[in-house]
Amino acid sequence: MFWENFLALCMKDGTSPNAIAKKLGISSGAVTKWKKEKSIPHNTTLKKIADYFGVAPETLLNDSTTTPTGSSLDIELSTLTAKLIKSDDEWTKQFVVKFLKLSPASKEMFKRLLADISTDS
């Protein structure tokens, strides 16, 4: 849960997890452990990360599909991007990064288009 939420916030910020960790004085080894889900940050580190993104610390630990922050579209996109960015395919990663930079209206239009395509098949 933490890693997916952290990664989604990093993507939304347009910065890599390691770059944010470096800004906050967090080791890359800690980031690797989070990514592999071997650990989660201690309370003080969690607070630093939450403050950086302007969210409550518990937001980082909640299941991203049920976190009541942002619009439902943002929550869906955060969950999806956290899953897609783990792909080994570079094109997929670049698509996600570019998609996150779209305006909210463009994201909504894209979502409707995908919904239409999925109901046609």
C-alpha positions in Angstrom: 0.0 0.0 0.0 2.7 2.5 1.0 4.8 2.0 -2.1 1.8 2.3 -4.5 0.7 5.5 -2.8 4.2 7.0 -2.7 4.8 6.1 -6.3 1.5 7.6 -7.5 2.3 10.9 -5.7 5.8 10.9 -7.2 4.4 10.4 -10.7 1.8 13.2 -10.1 4.7 15.4 -9.0 6.7 14.4 -12.1 9.7 13.2 -9.9 11.2 9.8 -9.3 11.0 8.2 -5.9 14.8 8.3 -5.6 15.0 12.0 -6.4 12.4 12.8 -3.7 14.1 10.6 -1.2 17.4 12.4 -1.9 15.7 15.8 -1.4 14.4 14.6 1.9 17.7 13.0 3.1 16.4 9.4 2.8 18.7 6.6 1.5 18.2 4.9 -1.8 18.4 1.6 0.2 15.3 2.6 2.1 13.5 3.3 -1.2 14.5 -0.1 -2.5 13.1 -1.8 0.6 9.8 0.1 0.2 9.6 -0.9 -3.5 10.2 -4.6 -2.6 7.7 -4.1 0.2 10.2 -5.3 2.8 9.5 -2.3 5.0 7.6 1.0 5.3 9.0 4.3 6.5 9.3 5.0 10.3 7.0 7.7 11.6 9.4 10.6 11.2 10.2 9.7 7.6 6.6 9.1 6.9 5.8 12.6 8.2 8.6 14.1 6.0 7.2 12.5 2.9 3.6 13.5 3.8 4.7 17.1 4.4 6.5 17.1 1.1 3.4 16.1 -0.8 1.0 18.1 1.4 -1.0 15.0 2.5 -1.7 13.4 5.8 0.7 10.6 6.8 -2.1 8.1 7.0 -2.9 8.8 3.4 0.4 7.2 2.5 -0.6 4.0 4.4 -4.2 3.6 3.3 -5.3 1.3 0.5 -5.2 3.7 -2.5 -8.5 2.4 -3.8 -10.3 3.5 -0.7 -8.5 6.7 0.2 -11.0 9.6 0.2 -8.5 12.2 -1.1 -8.9 13.8 -4.5 -11.5 13.0 -7.1 -12.5 9.4 -7.9 -10.7 9.9 -11.2 -7.5 10.8 -9.5 -7.7 7.8 -7.2 -8.4 5.5 -10.1 -5.5 7.0 -12.1 -3.1 6.9 -9.1 -3.9 3.2 -8.6 -3.5 2.4 -12.3 -0.3 4.4 -12.7 1.2 2.7 -9.7 0.6 -0.7 -11.3 1.6 0.3 -14.8 4.8 2.1 -13.8 6.1 -1.3 -12.5 6.1 -2.6 -16.0 9.4 -3.4 -17.6 8.1 -1.8 -20.9 9.7 1.7 -21.3 6.9 2.8 -23.7 4.3 2.0 -21.0 6.2 4.0 -18.4 6.6 7.0 -20.8 2.8 6.8 -21.6 1.9 7.0 -17.9 4.3 10.0 -17.3 2.8 11.9 -20.2 -0.8 10.9 -19.3 -0.3 12.3 -15.8 0.7 15.7 -17.2 -2.7 16.0 -19.0 -5.2 18.5 -17.7 -8.1 17.1 -15.6 -10.5 17.7 -18.5 -8.3 15.8 -20.9 -8.0 12.9 -18.4 -11.7 12.7 -18.1 -12.2 12.7 -21.9 -9.6 10.0 -22.2 -11.3 7.9 -19.5 -14.6 8.2 -21.3 -13.0 7.1 -24.5 -11.5 4.0 -22.8 -14.9 3.2 -21.2 -16.5 3.4 -24.7 -13.9 1.1 -26.2 -14.2 -1.4 -23.4 -18.0 -1.6 -23.8 -17.7 -2.1 -27.5 -15.6 -5.2 -27.3 
